[in-house]
Amino acid sequence: MKATSTTETQTGAPTVPAPGFTPQQLFRKQAAGEALSPNGEDNVHRHVLTVLIDNTIGALNRVANLFSQRGFNLESVTVGEAKDPAHRRLTLVTTGNDRIIAQVLRQLSGLIDTIEVDDLTDEDHVERELCLVKVRCAAADRAALLAIVEVFRANVVNITPDSLTFEVTGPTAKVNAFIGVMKDYDLREVARSGRVAMRRRLAFEH
């Protein structure tokens, strides 16, 4: 008799894998975060991707269309000049299981404008994000607010009679925390750049 195994969904309810899978297939599907049964859910997580492309008309659209065609939501897209002015470097943040993301990476590599594609999710890398936050603040309350902002090493970039605008940079978790604290005040406006990311070490460093 063929052995069967059970898994649990995110709600904790047990599910039975669809019949016909070999133990090797079950292992590969589970490792990729795919559902093992028709009523199961894929185990998706956030991926941070970098793409180096030629600076040509339509190159960025072709990358974005590839994700939209697959039904992926891009949480963050950051693009700017690379070391070579003829190239552009994109940092993309999206969610999906490992198998689907691997397919997307292969398709990205096949685009005519693509020079290099890298998934930094499980690699040692540096992430940074820039955020501008405007808070309504009376002159009498500024000293107390500035003392709190100092904890996050944020900078004041604009002052009006009834508001302060702060600039904060750092990992996304730090930016989220700063915005969360500012919500306790009269938060008026938020502008975020999206993530930029880079491997922490060069390939030849050990």
TITORZA-31262 format. One record per atom (N, C-alpha, C): x, y, z. Coordinates in steps of 0.2 Angstrom, whole numbers, padded with zeros to 4 digits, always signed. Layout:
REM residues N
XYZ;...
END
This chain:
REM residues 206
+0004-0006+0000;+0000+0000+0000;+0004+0006+0000;+0003+0011-0004;+0007+0017-0005;+0006+0022+0001;+0011+0024+0004;+0010+0028+0010;+0008+0035+0008;+0004+0038+0012;+0002+0045+0011;+0004+0049+0017;+0004+0056+0016;+0006+0060+0021;+0001+0066+0021;+0000+0069+0027;-0004+0075+0027;-0001+0081+0029;-0003+0087+0027;-0001+0093+0029;-0006+0097+0032;-0004+0103+0034;-0009+0108+0037;-0009+0114+0034;-0015+0117+0033;-0016+0123+0029;-0014+0129+0034;-0014+0135+0032;-0012+0141+0037;-0017+0141+0042;-0023+0139+0041;-0028+0139+0047;-0028+0133+0052;-0023+0128+0050;-0022+0123+0055;-0026+0117+0053;-0031+0117+0048;-0035+0111+0046;-0030+0107+0042;-0031+0100+0044;-0027+0095+0040;-0029+0094+0033;-0025+0094+0028;-0026+0092+0021;-0023+0086+0019;-0026+0083+0014;-0023+0077+0011;-0020+0078+0004;-0014+0077+0003;-0011+0078-0004;-0015+0075-0009;-0016+0078-0015;-0019+0075-0021;-0015+0068-0022;-0019+0063-0024;-0016+0056-0026;-0011+0057-0032;-0007+0052-0032;-0002+0052-0038;+0004+0055-0038;+0006+0058-0032;+0013+0061-0032;+0017+0056-0029;+0023+0056-0031;+0029+0052-0028;+0032+0056-0022;+0035+0052-0018;+0038+0056-0012;+0043+0061-0015;+0046+0060-0020;+0051+0065-0023;+0047+0072-0025;+0041+0070-0029;+0037+0076-0031;+0034+0080-0025;+0032+0076-0020;+0030+0079-0014;+0035+0084-0011;+0041+0081-0010;+0047+0085-0007;+0048+0091-0011;+0048+0091-0018;+0050+0097-0022;+0044+0102-0022;+0038+0100-0022;+0032+0104-0021;+0032+0108-0014;+0034+0104-0009;+0034+0107-0002;+0040+0112-0002;+0045+0110-0005;+0051+0114-0004;+0050+0121-0008;+0046+0121-0013;+0045+0127-0017;+0039+0131-0014;+0036+0128-0009;+0030+0132-0006;+0024+0131-0010;+0023+0126-0014;+0017+0125-0017;+0012+0121-0013;+0005+0122-0014;+0000+0118-0011;+0001+0111-0013;+0000+0106-0008;+0000+0099-0009;-0007+0096-0011;-0012+0100-0010;-0019+0097-0011;-0023+0103-0015;-0029+0101-0018;-0033+0105-0021;-0035+0111-0017;-0037+0109-0011;-0039+0114-0006;-0034+0118-0002;-0028+0116-0003;-0022+0120+0000;-0020+0126-0003;-0016+0130+0001;-0014+0136-0001;-0006+0136-0002;-0004+0140-0007;+0003+0140-0008;+0006+0144-0003;+0013+0142-0001;+0016+0146+0004;+0021+0151+0001;+0018+0157+0000;+0021+0163-0003;+0025+0167+0002;+0030+0170-0001;+0034+0175+0003;+0037+0180-0001;+0039+0186+0002;+0042+0191-0002;+0048+0190-0005;+0049+0192-0011;+0056+0192-0014;+0058+0198-0016;+0065+0199-0016;+0068+0206-0018;+0073+0204-0024;+0071+0207-0029;+0074+0205-0036;+0078+0212-0038;+0084+0211-0041;+0087+0216-0045;+0088+0214-0052;+0086+0219-0056;+0087+0218-0064;+0091+0224-0067;+0096+0222-0071;+0100+0227-0074;+0098+0226-0082;+0095+0232-0084;+0093+0232-0091;+0096+0238-0095;+0096+0237-0102;+0098+0243-0106;+0093+0249-0105;+0096+0255-0106;+0092+0261-0105;+0089+0262-0112;+0084+0258-0114;+0081+0259-0120;+0073+0260-0119;+0070+0263-0124;+0063+0265-0124;+0059+0258-0123;+0054+0258-0118;+0050+0252-0117;+0053+0246-0113;+0059+0247-0111;+0063+0241-0107;+0059+0241-0101;+0058+0246-0097;+0055+0246-0091;+0047+0243-0091;+0044+0245-0097;+0037+0242-0098;+0037+0235-0099;+0042+0232-0102;+0042+0225-0104;+0043+0221-0097;+0047+0224-0093;+0048+0220-0086;+0042+0221-0082;+0039+0226-0082;+0032+0227-0078;+0027+0223-0081;+0026+0222-0088;+0021+0218-0091;+0022+0211-0089;+0028+0209-0089;+0030+0202-0087;+0026+0200-0081;+0027+0204-0076;+0024+0203-0069;+0016+0203-0070;+0014+0208-0073;+0006+0209-0073;+0003+0203-0077;+0006+0200-0082;+0004+0195-0086;+0003+0189-0082;+0008+0188-0077;+0008+0182-0072;+0003+0183-0066;+0000+0189-0066;-0004+0190-0060;+0000+0192-0054;+0006+0195-0054;+0010+0196-0049;+0009+0204-0047;+0008+0205-0041;+0008+0212-0038;+0015+0215-0036;+0017+0220-0040;+0024+0223-0038;+0023+0228-0032;+0025+0226-0026;+0024+0230-0020;+0029+0236-0021;+0034+0236-0024;+0039+0241-0024;+0043+0240-0031;+0044+0246-0034;+0048+0246-0040;+0052+0252-0040;+0059+0251-0040;+0064+0257-0040;+0068+0256-0046;+0069+0262-0049;+0074+0262-0055;+0078+0268-0055;+0084+0267-0057;+0089+0273-0058;+0095+0271-0062;+0099+0276-0063;+0105+0274-0067;+0110+0270-0063;+0113+0265-0067;+0118+0261-0065;+0125+0263-0065;+0130+0259-0064;+0137+0261-0065;+0138+0264-0072;+0135+0261-0077;+0136+0263-0084;+0130+0267-0086;+0130+0273-0088;+0124+0277-0089;+0120+0274-0095;+0122+0269-0099;+0118+0266-0104;+0114+0261-0101;+0114+0259-0094;+0110+0254-0091;+0106+0257-0086;+0101+0254-0084;+0097+0255-0078;+0096+0249-0074;+0096+0251-0067;+0095+0246-0062;+0089+0246-0059;+0085+0240-0059;+0078+0240-0055;+0079+0236-0049;+0076+0238-0044;+0075+0234-0038;+0067+0233-0037;+0065+0226-0038;+0058+0224-0038;+0056+0220-0031;+0051+0222-0028;+0048+0218-0023;+0042+0215-0024;+0041+0208-0024;+0035+0205-0026;+0034+0199-0021;+0029+0195-0022;+0027+0189-0018;+0025+0184-0022;+0027+0177-0020;+0026+0171-0024;+0029+0166-0021;+0027+0160-0023;+0031+0154-0021;+0038+0153-0025;+0042+0149-0023;+0049+0149-0026;+0049+0146-0033;+0044+0142-0035;+0044+0139-0041;+0042+0144-0046;+0037+0148-0045;+0034+0153-0049;+0039+0159-0050;+0042+0161-0044;+0047+0166-0045;+0053+0164-0049;+0055+0157-0049;+0061+0155-0053;+0059+0155-0060;+0053+0154-0062;+0050+0154-0069;+0051+0162-0071;+0048+0166-0067;+0048+0173-0069;+0056+0176-0070;+0060+0173-0066;+0067+0175-0066;+0070+0173-0073;+0068+0167-0075;+0071+0164-0082;+0068+0168-0087;+0061+0170-0087;+0058+0174-0092;+0061+0181-0092;+0063+0184-0086;+0066+0191-0086;+0073+0190-0089;+0076+0185-0088;+0083+0184-0091;+0082+0184-0099;+0077+0181-0101;+0076+0181-0109;+0074+0187-0112;+0072+0192-0108;+0070+0198-0112;+0076+0201-0115;+0074+0205-0121;+0080+0207-0125;+0084+0213-0122;+0081+0216-0118;+0084+0222-0114;+0088+0220-0108;+0087+0214-0106;+0090+0212-0099;+0097+0210-0100;+0101+0212-0095;+0108+0211-0095;+0109+0206-0089;+0106+0207-0083;+0107+0203-0077;+0101+0203-0073;+0100+0197-0070;+0094+0196-0065;+0097+0193-0059;+0095+0195-0053;+0097+0192-0047;+0091+0192-0042;+0091+0187-0038;+0086+0186-0033;+0090+0187-0026;+0089+0192-0022;+0093+0193-0016;+0089+0191-0010;+0084+0188-0011;+0079+0186-0005;+0083+0182+0000;+0087+0177-0002;+0090+0173+0003;+0098+0174+0003;+0100+0180+0000;+0107+0182+0000;+0108+0187+0005;+0115+0188+0007;+0117+0193+0012;+0117+0199+0008;+0112+0204+0009;+0112+0210+0005;+0110+0216+0010;+0111+0222+0007;+0109+0228+0010;+0103+0231+0007;+0098+0233+0011;+0092+0236+0008;+0091+0243+0011;+0089+0248+0007;+0088+0255+0010;+0082+0257+0006;+0078+0262+0010;+0072+0265+0007;+0072+0272+0010;+0070+0277+0006;+0069+0284+0008;+0062+0286+0008;+0060+0289+0014;+0053+0291+0015;+0053+0298+0017;+0048+0302+0015;+0047+0309+0017;+0040+0309+0021;+0040+0312+0026;+0034+0312+0031;+0032+0319+0033;+0026+0321+0031;+0024+0328+0033;+0019+0327+0039;+0020+0331+0045;+0016+0330+0051;+0014+0337+0052;+0007+0338+0054;+0005+0344+0056;+0007+0345+0063;+0010+0351+0065;+0013+0352+0072;+0013+0359+0073;+0010+0361+0079;+0010+0368+0081;+0017+0369+0084;+0019+0376+0084;+0026+0378+0086;+0027+0375+0094;+0022+0375+0098;+0023+0374+0105;+0024+0366+0106;+0023+0362+0101;+0024+0355+0101;+0030+0352+0098;+0033+0357+0095;+0039+0354+0090;+0045+0351+0094;+0046+0354+0100;+0052+0351+0104;+0051+0344+0106;+0045+0342+0108;+0043+0336+0110;+0043+0331+0104;+0041+0333+0098;+0041+0329+0092;+0048+0328+0089;+0052+0333+0090;+0059+0332+0087;+0063+0328+0092;+0061+0327+0098;+0065+0323+0102;+0063+0315+0100;+0057+0314+0099;+0055+0307+0096;+0058+0306+0090;+0058+0310+0085;+0061+0309+0078;+0069+0308+0079;+0072+0311+0084;+0079+0310+0084;+0081+0302+0085;+0077+0299+0088;+0078+0292+0090;+0079+0288+0083;+0075+0290+0078;+0075+0287+0071;+0081+0290+0067;+0084+0295+0069;+0089+0298+0065;+0087+0301+0059;+0080+0304+0060;+0077+0307+0054;+0079+0314+0054;+0079+0317+0048;+0081+0324+0047;+0075+0329+0045;+0075+0335+0048;+0070+0340+0046;+0072+0343+0039;+0067+0342+0034;+0069+0345+0028;+0064+0351+0026;+0059+0352+0029;+0055+0358+0028;+0051+0360+0034;+0050+0366+0036;+0046+0369+0041;+0042+0374+0039;+0035+0374+0041;+0031+0379+0039;+0028+0381+0046;+0024+0386+0047;+0021+0388+0053;+0017+0383+0056;+0014+0378+0053;+0010+0373+0056;+0012+0366+0054;+0018+0365+0051;+0019+0358+0049;+0027+0357+0049;+0029+0350+0050;+0036+0348+0049;+0036+0343+0044;+0041+0343+0040;+0042+0337+0035;+0049+0334+0036;+0049+0327+0037;+0055+0324+0039;+0057+0319+0034;+0064+0318+0034;+0067+0313+0029;+0070+0307+0033;+0068+0301+0032;+0071+0295+0035;+0073+0290+0030;+0079+0287+0031;+0081+0282+0027;+0083+0276+0031;+0083+0270+0028;+0085+0264+0031;+0081+0258+0029;+0082+0253+0032;+0078+0247+0030;+0071+0248+0030;+0067+0244+0027;+0060+0245+0026;+0056+0245+0033;+0059+0240+0038;+0056+0239+0044;+0057+0246+0048;+0062+0249+0048;+0064+0256+0051;+0059+0261+0048;+0058+0261+0042;+0053+0266+0039;+0046+0265+0041;+0044+0258+0041;+0037+0257+0044;+0036+0259+0051;+0042+0258+0055;+0041+0259+0062;+0040+0267+0063;+0044+0271+0059;+0044+0278+0059;+0037+0281+0058;+0034+0278+0052;+0027+0280+0050;+0022+0278+0055;+0023+0272+0059;+0019+0270+0064;+0019+0275+0070;+0025+0277+0072;+0025+0282+0077;+0022+0289+0075;+0023+0291+0069;+0020+0297+0067;+0012+0297+0066;+0010+0291+0066;+0002+0291+0066;-0001+0293+0072;+0003+0293+0078;+0001+0295+0084;+0000+0303+0084;+0003+0306+0079;+0002+0313+0078;-0003+0315+0072;-0003+0321+0070;-0007+0323+0064;-0004+0322+0058;-0003+0315+0056;+0000+0313+0050;-0003+0316+0044;+0000+0320+0039;-0004+0322+0033;-0002+0319+0027;+0005+0317+0026;+0007+0315+0019;+0013+0311+0020;+0013+0305+0016;+0019+0301+0016;+0021+0299+0009;+0027+0300+0007;+0030+0298+0001;+0036+0293+0002;+0036+0287-0001;+0041+0283-0001;+0044+0281-0007;+0051+0280-0007;+0054+0279-0013;+0054+0272-0016;+0052+0267-0011;+0053+0260-0013;+0060+0258-0011;+0061+0251-0011;+0068+0248-0009;+0073+0249-0015;+0079+0250-0013;+0085+0248-0017;+0089+0243-0013;+0092+0238-0017;+0096+0233-0013;+0102+0231-0017;+0107+0228-0014;+0113+0226-0017;+0116+0221-0012;+0119+0216-0015;+0123+0211-0012;+0128+0214-0007;+0129+0211-0001;+0133+0214+0004;+0141+0214+0002;+0142+0208-0001;+0149+0207-0003;+0150+0206-0010;+0156+0207-0013;+0158+0206-0020;+0159+0198-0021;+0158+0196-0027;+0158+0189-0028;+0165+0186-0026;+0170+0190-0027;+0177+0187-0026;+0179+0188-0018;+0175+0191-0014;+0177+0192-0007;+0174+0186-0003;+0178+0184+0002;+0177+0178+0006;+0177+0180+0013;
END
